[in-house]
Amino acid sequence: MPNPAEPLYIGTNHHVAAIDTANGSELWRTKLPEALSIVSILVRGEVVFAGTGGHLYALDRFSGRVLWHNPLKGLGHMPITLAMIGEPATDIAAMGVDGTSDPDTPYGSG
């Protein structure tokens, strides 16, 4: 179970946002200039990684400030799947191209 003091991070419609889980208020929102409507996110430590449209971003998880951006030159402009070795996969959601959950892909499967 997540710590109730921890925000919920969402990626949608060209943005990444942090939501207060106690009351649902928006803590911050960052527009990703090169983003598609589908934005995949992965949170590790103090960084929110966001992948979209062939671009990868690292955001400060407390402010939403863009720390760096990599255009992933030559890899196309499709949605991006994110994963890291050695960390629990409970915060990774498998999403279909249409933005719906893929029931055939369990969390943490590799």
BALOBA-1460 file (C-alpha; in Angstrom, 3 decimals):
// residues 110
<rec num="1" residu="m" x="0.000" y="0.000" z="0.000"/>
<rec num="2" residu="p" x="1.430" y="3.424" z="-0.926"/>
<rec num="3" residu="n" x="2.301" y="5.937" z="1.757"/>
<rec num="4" residu="p" x="-0.732" y="8.303" z="1.975"/>
<rec num="5" residu="a" x="1.654" y="11.297" z="2.082"/>
<rec num="6" residu="e" x="3.058" y="10.327" z="-1.329"/>
<rec num="7" residu="p" x="1.420" y="11.939" z="-4.366"/>
<rec num="8" residu="l" x="-0.083" y="10.055" z="-7.266"/>
<rec num="9" residu="y" x="1.800" y="10.806" z="-10.505"/>
<rec num="10" residu="i" x="-0.144" y="10.730" z="-13.759"/>
<rec num="11" residu="g" x="0.828" y="11.080" z="-17.402"/>
<rec num="12" residu="t" x="-1.863" y="12.152" z="-19.874"/>
<rec num="13" residu="n" x="-2.629" y="14.548" z="-22.702"/>
<rec num="14" residu="h" x="0.928" y="15.921" z="-23.149"/>
<rec num="15" residu="h" x="1.403" y="16.429" z="-19.380"/>
<rec num="16" residu="v" x="2.754" y="14.885" z="-16.193"/>
<rec num="17" residu="a" x="1.059" y="15.926" z="-12.950"/>
<rec num="18" residu="a" x="1.294" y="15.173" z="-9.229"/>
<rec num="19" residu="i" x="-1.974" y="14.693" z="-7.339"/>
<rec num="20" residu="d" x="-2.385" y="14.904" z="-3.563"/>
<rec num="21" residu="t" x="-3.830" y="11.519" z="-2.552"/>
<rec num="22" residu="a" x="-5.400" y="12.936" z="0.618"/>
<rec num="23" residu="n" x="-7.705" y="15.406" z="-1.128"/>
<rec num="24" residu="g" x="-7.276" y="15.015" z="-4.909"/>
<rec num="25" residu="s" x="-5.820" y="18.489" z="-5.450"/>
<rec num="26" residu="e" x="-3.205" y="19.046" z="-8.142"/>
<rec num="27" residu="l" x="0.247" y="19.741" z="-6.673"/>
<rec num="28" residu="w" x="1.986" y="20.537" z="-9.960"/>
<rec num="29" residu="r" x="1.618" y="20.027" z="-13.705"/>
<rec num="30" residu="t" x="4.311" y="20.038" z="-16.402"/>
<rec num="31" residu="k" x="3.597" y="20.199" z="-20.124"/>
<rec num="32" residu="l" x="6.017" y="18.126" z="-22.202"/>
<rec num="33" residu="p" x="6.608" y="20.096" z="-25.421"/>
<rec num="34" residu="e" x="7.284" y="17.078" z="-27.655"/>
<rec num="35" residu="a" x="4.647" y="14.822" z="-26.080"/>
<rec num="36" residu="l" x="1.865" y="12.721" z="-27.536"/>
<rec num="37" residu="s" x="-1.389" y="12.316" z="-25.660"/>
<rec num="38" residu="i" x="-0.087" y="9.040" z="-24.149"/>
<rec num="39" residu="v" x="2.620" y="9.668" z="-21.525"/>
<rec num="40" residu="s" x="4.232" y="6.708" z="-19.707"/>
<rec num="41" residu="i" x="5.776" y="7.437" z="-16.324"/>
<rec num="42" residu="l" x="8.095" y="5.697" z="-13.880"/>
<rec num="43" residu="v" x="9.000" y="7.140" z="-10.468"/>
<rec num="44" residu="r" x="12.346" y="6.338" z="-8.847"/>
<rec num="45" residu="g" x="13.752" y="8.264" z="-5.906"/>
<rec num="46" residu="e" x="13.408" y="11.977" z="-6.535"/>
<rec num="47" residu="v" x="12.853" y="11.633" z="-10.298"/>
<rec num="48" residu="v" x="9.739" y="11.091" z="-12.413"/>
<rec num="49" residu="f" x="10.743" y="9.653" z="-15.793"/>
<rec num="50" residu="a" x="8.277" y="10.347" z="-18.594"/>
<rec num="51" residu="g" x="8.332" y="8.751" z="-22.049"/>
<rec num="52" residu="t" x="6.193" y="9.918" z="-24.946"/>
<rec num="53" residu="g" x="6.345" y="10.252" z="-28.711"/>
<rec num="54" residu="g" x="9.953" y="9.137" z="-28.989"/>
<rec num="55" residu="h" x="11.151" y="11.506" z="-26.234"/>
<rec num="56" residu="l" x="12.347" y="10.803" z="-22.698"/>
<rec num="57" residu="y" x="12.152" y="13.356" z="-19.869"/>
<rec num="58" residu="a" x="13.360" y="13.397" z="-16.258"/>
<rec num="59" residu="l" x="11.330" y="15.606" z="-13.902"/>
<rec num="60" residu="d" x="11.929" y="16.630" z="-10.311"/>
<rec num="61" residu="r" x="9.183" y="14.775" z="-8.422"/>
<rec num="62" residu="f" x="8.664" y="17.603" z="-5.933"/>
<rec num="63" residu="s" x="8.292" y="20.498" z="-8.397"/>
<rec num="64" residu="g" x="7.761" y="18.984" z="-11.857"/>
<rec num="65" residu="r" x="10.762" y="20.934" z="-13.187"/>
<rec num="66" residu="v" x="12.350" y="19.282" z="-16.242"/>
<rec num="67" residu="l" x="15.817" y="18.063" z="-15.210"/>
<rec num="68" residu="w" x="16.747" y="16.789" z="-18.661"/>
<rec num="69" residu="h" x="15.279" y="15.770" z="-22.010"/>
<rec num="70" residu="n" x="16.544" y="13.188" z="-24.507"/>
<rec num="71" residu="p" x="14.891" y="13.193" z="-27.961"/>
<rec num="72" residu="l" x="15.933" y="9.529" z="-28.495"/>
<rec num="73" residu="k" x="16.999" y="10.410" z="-32.019"/>
<rec num="74" residu="g" x="16.326" y="7.681" z="-34.547"/>
<rec num="75" residu="l" x="13.891" y="5.682" z="-32.388"/>
<rec num="76" residu="g" x="10.664" y="6.979" z="-33.909"/>
<rec num="77" residu="h" x="7.657" y="8.740" z="-32.436"/>
<rec num="78" residu="m" x="5.642" y="5.984" z="-30.777"/>
<rec num="79" residu="p" x="4.621" y="5.529" z="-27.121"/>
<rec num="80" residu="i" x="7.474" y="4.450" z="-24.830"/>
<rec num="81" residu="t" x="7.562" y="1.680" z="-22.220"/>
<rec num="82" residu="l" x="9.725" y="2.371" z="-19.149"/>
<rec num="83" residu="a" x="11.328" y="-0.121" z="-16.749"/>
<rec num="84" residu="m" x="14.262" y="-0.299" z="-14.333"/>
<rec num="85" residu="i" x="16.115" y="-3.365" z="-13.034"/>
<rec num="86" residu="g" x="16.226" y="-4.082" z="-9.317"/>
<rec num="87" residu="e" x="13.177" y="-2.085" z="-8.251"/>
<rec num="88" residu="p" x="9.651" y="-3.258" z="-7.440"/>
<rec num="89" residu="a" x="7.366" y="-2.919" z="-10.431"/>
<rec num="90" residu="t" x="4.248" y="-1.957" z="-8.491"/>
<rec num="91" residu="d" x="4.216" y="1.516" z="-10.028"/>
<rec num="92" residu="i" x="4.398" y="0.350" z="-13.652"/>
<rec num="93" residu="a" x="1.091" y="0.055" z="-15.486"/>
<rec num="94" residu="a" x="0.875" y="-1.745" z="-18.813"/>
<rec num="95" residu="m" x="-1.094" y="0.434" z="-21.202"/>
<rec num="96" residu="g" x="-2.438" y="-0.346" z="-24.635"/>
<rec num="97" residu="v" x="-1.833" y="1.988" z="-27.569"/>
<rec num="98" residu="d" x="-5.378" y="3.302" z="-27.117"/>
<rec num="99" residu="g" x="-4.591" y="4.205" z="-23.485"/>
<rec num="100" residu="t" x="-6.556" y="1.358" z="-21.911"/>
<rec num="101" residu="s" x="-5.102" y="-1.144" z="-19.467"/>
<rec num="102" residu="d" x="-3.862" y="-4.363" z="-21.020"/>
<rec num="103" residu="p" x="-5.392" y="-7.192" z="-18.943"/>
<rec num="104" residu="d" x="-3.025" y="-9.746" z="-20.509"/>
<rec num="105" residu="t" x="0.115" y="-8.045" z="-19.137"/>
<rec num="106" residu="p" x="0.428" y="-8.404" z="-15.336"/>
<rec num="107" residu="y" x="2.304" y="-5.768" z="-13.368"/>
<rec num="108" residu="g" x="5.975" y="-6.552" z="-13.021"/>
<rec num="109" residu="s" x="6.051" y="-9.119" z="-15.822"/>
<rec num="110" residu="g" x="9.151" y="-9.064" z="-17.908"/>
